[in-house]
Amino acid sequence: MTNATEYVRLIQEKLHQQDNGQEEFLQAIDEFMPSATKFLEKHPEYINRNILGILTEPERIIQFRVPWQDDEGNWQVNRGYRIQYNSAIGPYKGGLRFHPSVNLSILKFLAFEQIFKNSLTGLPIGGGKGGSDFDPKGKSDDEIMRFCQSFMLELSKHIGPSIDVPAGDIGVGAREIGYLFGEYKRLKQYDAGVLTGKPLDFWGSKIRTEATGYGLVYYVKHLLHAENESFANKTVFVSGSGNVAIYAIEKVHELGGKVVTCSDSSGYIYDPEGIDLSLLKEIKEEKRQRLTEYAKVRQSAVYHADASVWTLKEKGEIALPCATQNEITENLARNLVENGIMIVAEGANMPCTFDAVSVFEQADVWYCPGKAANAGGVAVSAIEMSQNSQRLSWESEKVDQQLDEIMQTIYQTCRKTAAEYGNEKNLLLGANVAGFEKVAKVMYAQGLV
């Protein structure tokens, strides 16, 4: 029998050969493999069944063209994707991303991570992801509607409330979900459970918009509590200014912390008095303006153009990267360590490079991986599926309480599993192993289908 190290190495080499050039996907694979090795050393029975080799191959990859007409009457075309990665523990679940950077590599990485994130929630959902290289920025509402209708015309053939339940992601908010749902309804008749992240008027869940940001902060809250600490009087750095960042800021302030940064693609704000949440919401949610407008109104704020939040040289205790993948590199991680950061918790998917994570581990900084810390969004999406099945709408307090309890369970599972494997502070190992073990057990029991 091949030992675990050799078995994992062979699978890793095969994936690098087959998927050469898919940088984001291979980065996610390389980050996962050391944890998989440790798990398989304890459970060699899974090596004989080649669980890891089967798991790392998507069950299904769907790619399609999306033709649509712009306001001038010209026909445009984009690529659409759906990666149905693993359905061992339930219907495929994962967002749709509309952004020019979308390609097969990014969606495979996101779908692969989604398997373990969804597993950690304890809810019956598998892993998937999808989207298009369509850019909603600068498009009229009519153009976005026509694109969404064309996209759903093809996607509808592959999804359903018991098969695959997409949600929103970057570039896909309530407006886009509404257009997508309307087209699905026209094609397939009404079915409330086929998409999540819907507006409240047609069976969306309360707290869904806030869920990822709130869940991120709840995860850190439970970590702090275990260390006899709290958010009170803590200085917090946040990147991004979308839903995740805004509602992470909101929850940190509720719990007594002070967030002093946020960012967009043009630069970042440093506000030593604490981010004015009402002003931020007005600029980003109501007016959809750049953060330069924040600095014009808020006298205490300084705007740094074309710069990363993580270059800031100020003291703080907690960092919440909520923007995009690979935003914290090795050098930026060293800067955070010099700033006194004690906890880094990912609100985005894979915002820290592998080298950055190594810096945090060497400096004894708590690193909370996205597959655990930002699972709040998909958790409330699964709760939305439950509400849709019951034809009920739950009050905000009930959903919020369940979200807090789910994030507490995820944190405790990660820490307990990490301790079982020798280092309770290695929450990345704990998240990877706990998520993998559940899926592996189910795949084994189902006959490796």
N, C-alpha and C positions, 0 to 999 in steps of 0.2 A: 504493500500500500504506500502511495506517495505521501510524504509528510506534508504538513499544512503549508510550510513556507514555500516548498517547491511547487505545490499545487497552485497556490495563489500567484506565484511568479509566472507560471506558464499561462494562466488565464490573463494576467495583466499584459504579458508580451503579445498574446494573440489579439487582444483588444487594440493595442497600440498599432499592430500591423493592419488589422481590418479597418480601423477607424482613424487612420493617419490623417492629421490635419484638423480633427475635431477637438480643438484645444480645451474648450470648456468641459466637454464630456469627459475627456481623459483626465483632466484635473480632478474632477469629482471622483472618478474611478481610483486614481492614485491616492486621494485623501482617504478613501474608504478602505482600501486593501489592508493596511496594517491592522485595523480593528478586526477585519474578517479573518486574518491570520490567527489572532489571539483567540477568537471564538472557535475556529476550526481545530485548533490545538486541543481544546477541551472537548470538542464534539467531532471526532474524526469520522463518525458514521455518515456525516453529511458529505464528506469528501468522496466516498464510494458512489454516492448518488449524483455527484457533480452539481450540487445545489447552486454553488456560486456561479459556475459556468452558465447554467440555465437562467439564473436570476439576472445576470448582467446583460442578457440579450432581451430586447423589448419583445413583448408578445406580438405587437403590431405597430407598424409605422405607416401612417396615411399621409400622403402628400397630394395636393391638388391645386389647380389653377383657380384664381378668383377674378373673373373679368367684371368690370364695373364702369359706369359712365360718369364722367365728371360734369360739372355745371356748364361747361362749354360744349357739351355733346361729344367729347372725345372719349374713346374707349381706352381704358387702362387695364393692366393686368398685374396681379400680385400672386405670390405663392402662399398657400394655406397648408397647415400641418396639424395633425393630431398624433401624439405619441401615446399609445395605450401600452404602458410598460409592464404593469403587473396587477392582476386582478385576484390574487390568492385570497385576500381577506375582504373583498367587496368590489363594487363597481369602481371603474377608473375614476379618479377624482383629482382635479388640478386645473389651474386657471388657463385662460386664453390671453396671450400677450400680443398686442398690435404695436410694433415698433420696427424701424428700419433695420435694427441690428439682428432681428430674429432670423435664425437659420437652424439647420438640423442639429448642429452641435449644442447650441444653447438650449434648445428644447429637450434634447436627450439628457443633458445634465440636470435640467430642472425636473424632468419626469423621474429620473433615477433618484434624486434627493427626495422627491415627493413620496416615493414608496415608503421610506423609513419615517419621514415626518408623519404620514398618515397612520402608519403602524403605531407610532408612539402615542397618538391620541387615544388609543384603545377603542376607537370607533370602527365600524365595518366598512372601510373604504380602501380601495387600492390606489395605485399611483399612475398618474398620467399628466400630460401637459400639451398645450397646443398654441396656435396663434398664426400670425402672418407678418410679413415684412412691410405691411401697410402702415403709413404714418398718419395718425389722426390729426396731428398738429397742422394748422393752416387749412384744414378741410372744412367745408360748410357742413351744417347738420344734414342737409340733403345728400351730400356726397358720402358722409359716414353711414347714413341709413342705407343707401344703395349698395355700398360695400358690404355692410353687415348682412343684408338680405342675400347677396350673392354668396357670401361665405357660408351662411347657414344652409343654403340650397344644397351644398355638397356635404357639409358636416352633419346634417340631419340624418344622413344615411347610416351614420356610424355611432350615434349616441342615443341615450334613453335613460329614464330614471332608475332602471335596474341594470344598465349596461355601462354607461359613461356619463358623468354629470359634470360638465365644465363649469367654471366660475370666471370671474374677472382677474386681471393681472395688470401689468403696466399697459396703459393705453386703452384699457377696457373697464369702464366704470358703469354706473347705473344707466347712462344714456345708451351705451353700446349693448349692454345686456338687454335693455328694453327692446331695441331693434332686433337683436338676435332671437329673443323669445317670441316676439310677434311673428317673425318669419317661420319659426319652428311650429307655432300654433297654426299658422295658415297651411303649412304642409302636412302636419301630422295630427291635427286637432289638439285640443287643450290638454296639457299635462304640466301641472305646476312644478313637478320635481325634476325637470330636465336640465335646468340651469339654477345655479345659486348666485347670490349677490344681487337678486332682483330688487327693484324698488318696493317699498312697503305696500304700495297700493295694489300690487298683484303678487302677494305671498312671499315677499322677501322677509328676512328675519331682522328684528331689532338688534342693534349692536354689531351687525355684520360689517358696516363701514369702519367701525372703531376696533374690530376684533384683533387684527394683527398687532396693532400698536399697543392696545390694552394688554393682550396676551404676553407680549414681549416684556412689559413692565411687571406683570404678575410673576413671570418666571424669575426675574431678578429679585422681586420682593421676597419670594420664598427662599431664594439663595441667601439673601441678606438676613432673613429671619433665622435661618439655620446657623448663621454666624453671629447671632445676637446683635444684629445691626438693622438699620432701616434706611429709607430714602431721606429721612429728616436731615436737613443741612448738607446734603450731598450736592456737589456740582457735577452736572451731567452734560456730556457732549453728544449731540445728535446730528447725523447727516441726513440729507433729504428734506423734502417739504411736501411730500404727497401724503396720502392717507395714513400710511404706517408712521411716518415721522410726526405728523400733526397730533395723532391720538396717543402716541407714546409720550409726547411732550405734555399733553393734557393730563394723562394719568400720573406722570412723574410729579407734576405740580400738585395734583390732588393728594399725593402721598408725602408731600413735604420737601421734595427735592427742587433744585433750580436748574433748568436747562438753559444754557447760554449760547448755543449755536444751532443753526440749521442751514441748509444749502440747496441750490439747484444746479443745473448744468452749467451755469455761467459763473458761479462763485459761491461764497458763503457769508453768512452774517455772524458776527460775534457781538453779543449783547450782554455785557457783564451784569446788568440789572435783572436779567432773566428774560427769555423770549416772551413778548406780549402775544398771547395765544389768540385773542380776539382780532388783533391786527393781522396776524399771520393767516388766520382763516379768511378774513375779508379779502386779503390780497390773492391767496392761492385758490380758495374755493369759490368765492363770489366773483371776483374780477379776473381771475386767471392771469395774473400779472407776474412779472419777474420779481425776485427778492430785492432788487435795487429800489423798488418802491417802498419796501419796509424801512430801509435806511433813510429815505427822504423824510419819513414821518416820525420815526423814533430817534430822538436825539442821542440816546445812550448807545445806539447801535453803530457798528462799523462794518461796512461791506468790503470784502476782499474779492476782487474780480479774478477770474481764471485761476482760482486756488482751491485746494482741498481743505476741508475742516481739519483734517488730521495733521496739517502743518502748523496749526496753532500751538503756540508755546505758552500755555497757561495751566495752572494746577487744576486737577479735577479727579474725581474718584471713579466715575462710570462712563463708558463709551457705548453708544448705541448706533452702530452703522445701519442706516435704513435707506440707502440709495441704490446701489447696484453692485454687481459682482466685481471682485478684485479692486475695491476702492482703497483698501488698506494693504500696502506693500510692506516688505521687511523694514525699510527705513522709516516709514510712517509709524509702524508698530513700535520701533525703538523710541520714536518721539513721544508716543503715548506713555510708554514705560517711564520716560524721563519726567513726564508731567504728573506722575504719581497715580496713574489709573490702576484700579484694583480689579475691575470687572469689565470685560468686553462681551456684549451680548448682541448677536446678529439679528437685526430686524429685516434685512435683505437676504437674498439667497447667495451664499458664498461670497460675502463682501471682503473677507480676509484671505489673502493668498496663503499657500501652504507654508511659505517661509515666515509670514507674519504670525501664523499660529505657533510656529516653533519659538519665535521670540517671546510670545506671551507665556508659553509653557516654561521656558528657561527662566523667565523673570517671576514665576510663581503668580501670574495673573490669572484670575478665573476667566476662562474662555467658554462662552455658551454658544454652541453652534446653531445655525439657523434652522436646521432640521428639527431642533427641539424648541429653541427660544421663539421662533416666529410661526409656530404651529397653530397659534390662536385663530388665524383667519380660516384655515381649512376646518378647524374644530367647529367653529360657528357655522360654516357651510354645511357640515354634516348635521348640525342641529337644525338648520333650515330644511334639509331633506326630511328630517323626522317630522317637523311641523307640517310640511307639505303633505306627507303621507297621512297624517292624522287630520288634515284640513283644519288645523288650529294655528293660532298665532300667539306666541308666548310673550309675556311682558318683559321689558328690558331688564328688570331686576333678576328675573329667573334665568335669562340667557347669560347675563353678566356673572351671576353666581356659578353657573355651570362652567363658564369659560375659566374663571379663577380656579375652580376645583380641578379642571382638566390640566391646566398649566402647573398646578401644584403636583399632580400625579406624574406628569412628564418629568418635572425637575427631580422628584424623589426617585423615579425609575432610573434616570440617568445617573444620579449620584450613587444609588445602591448598586447598580450594575458595574459602574466604574470601580467601586470598592471591592466587588467580587473578583475583579480582574487586576487588583493590586494597587490602584491609585484613585481614591475617591474624588480627587480634584480634576481628574481627566474626564470632563463631561463629554468631550467629543467621542472618546472611546465608549463611554456609557451609552450615549445616544445611538451610535452606530451598531453596537452589539445588541442592545435591547430591541431596536427596530428590526435588525436583521434576524434575530432569533425567532421572533414571532412569525415573520413571513416564511422563514425556512421550515419551521415546524408545520405550518399549514400546507405549504407546497409538498412536503414529505407525506403528510397525511392524505393529500388529495391525489397522490400518484404522479407528482411532478408535471401536472398539466399546465 
